[in-house]
Amino acid sequence: MNDTNVSGVHWSFWAIGAVGLAFNVMGCINLLSQMNADMVASMPEAHRTLIESRPAWGTGAFAVAVFGAAIGGILLLLKKSIAYYLFIASLLGAVVAQIPILGVASFPMLVGGLSQIVVTAFLLWYSKRSENKGWVS
């Protein structure tokens, strides 16, 4: 075994997969904390207003975004090509989740949603690239 390959794939595959999974697990924790009334009550007023005014479809899209990408991250690390399709669903969910907050959120609040879009788009591209390289089947 050489320095650059672990189980037939470049070491960066494992690093990118692990970081992507960790990022999306934090998103899942964020969503679950927003479902807890006590947690929401302890948040700043701007965050509470944003969470409480978000329509159900926006929350659903947020759930699709973070849980889809987290499951996609697990499947990517398991070298399954279906991860690509979960990243597509996640990216669509992330974009739709931003719609109800565009007019009411401050820039710092939008950064979280925008980072979800950027990270998921990267993972979508990377999963396809990994499949093309034969790392994922």
N, C-alpha and C positions, 0 to 999 in steps of 0.2 A: 504494500500500500504506500502511495506517495503522499506528500504533504498537502496537495491540492484536492485530493479526492477522498471522500468518505462514502462508502457503500455505492460507488459508481457515479456519484454526483459531486460537483464542486462544493467546497465547504461553505461558500456563500449561499447556496440553496438552503442549507439548514439555518444559517444566521438570518436570512431574509424571512424565511418561513416562521421562525420563532419570534422575531420582532413583530411581524405582521399579526401573528396570533395574539401576542401579548397586547398589542394596541387595540385589537378588536375585543378582547376579553375585558379590557378597561371600558370600552364602549358599552358592553353588556352590563357591567356593574353600574355604569352611569345611568343607563335606562332603568335598571331595577331600582336604583335609589330614587329616581324620579317617580316611581310607582308607589313609593312609601310616603304616606301623608306626613309623618313626623319628620322625615328627612327634608321634604319640600318646605315644611313650615320653618325649618332652621336656615333656609337659604336666603340670600339677599332678595329684596323686593323685586328687582328686575328679573331675576331668574324665576322666582315664583310666578310672576305674571306671565312670563313666556311659557312656562310649563302648563299652567292652568288654562291658558287661552288657546293652546295648541289643539286643533281638532283631532278626533280619534284616528282619522286616516293618516295624519301627520305622525302620530305616535306609532301607528302600525308600520308606516314606512321606515321610521327610525328603527323599529324592532327588526324588520327585514334587513336593513342595512347592517346592523351590528351583529345579529345572530347569524345571518347568512355569511358574512365575512369571517366570523369566528369558526363556523363549521367548515367553510372553505379553507381556512388556514390549517385546520386539523387534517382535512383531506389532502391538502397540498403536501404537508409533512409526511403523510402516508403514501405519497406519490400517486394519487388518484387524479385522473384527468377531469373528473366531474367537478373538481374545485373551480375550474374555469367558469362553469355555468353558475355556480353559487356566487362567484365574484361579479358576474353580470347582474344577477338579481340584486346583490348588495349595492352595486353602483347605482342601479335604478332607484332602489330604496333610499339611498343617501341623497340623491338629487331631489326626489319627491319630498323627502323630509325637510328640505330647506325652504320649500315654497311657502308654508304658512308663517315662517319666522323672518322672511326677508325684509318686510317693512317695519317690524317691531324690535328686532334684535340689534344690539350695538355691535360694532365691529369685533370686539373681543369674543362675544358670544357666537358670532358667525365663524370664527376661526376653527372651533371644534368641528362644526359641520363641514367646513371646507377641507379640513385636514382628513376627515373621513372620506370625502370624495377623492382627494389626491392619493391617499394611501390605497384605497380600494382600486382605483384606476391603475396604479402601479402593480398591485398584486394580480389584477386581471391580465395585464401585459406580461408580467413575469411568469404566471402560470402557463400561458400560451407558449412563451419562449422556452420554458422548461420542458413542455411537451415536445416542441420541435427539436430540442436537443436530445430527446430520448430519456430524460430523467423521470418523466411522469408518464404513466400509461393508463 
